């Protein structure tokens, strides 16, 4: 479950999030759209523990952050590790068997780049590696910020298919995106505007 209850957050005296309520259930893929500067990235940062709300509460929360995967816009790949090593890193840090890495790289069309370093590939290829790293542990919650922003049409189809599969396998998935192809596979499409999350029918519950 991904959840925000009455979340407020201000930056430099400017209120960005004004009582945000949001819930994403296990097995559900929800997309979040909104104009630039509306607070989508700020909300994802609160939900994954990169930041803290001024008031209100969020879930998963500290006790469950280890089961929550994050794909930030900055990607966060380790420059000294190959793409394959980057994808395997969460498994190694968790003391788990390194499995499924090559399959994810192949699914996203970058299997031939596994031995290369991030600086040796395009940003779109880095983005696909970061997506593979985010899902390799089979997280119970996934937060992704514009995961297809730098992908061509073919690569985006593969990425969208993987995101949908992660949700179908039981994860709660929340994606900030402007990409219609991602919205098309979502169970719900939400809009962040005027500091609150809304649906076509009004405020989200």
Buried (B, 14 or more C-beta within 10 A) or exposed (E): EBBBBEBBBBEEEEEBBBBBBBBBEBBBBBBBBBEEEBBBBBBBBBBBBEBEBEEBEBBBEEEEBBEBBBBBBEBEBEEEBBBBBBBBBBBEEEEEEBEBBBEBBBBBBBBEBBEBBBEEBEEBBBBBBBBBBBBBBBBBBBBBBBBBBBBEEEBBBBBBBBBBBBBEEEBBBBBBBBBEBBBEBBBBBBBBEEBBBBEEEEEBE
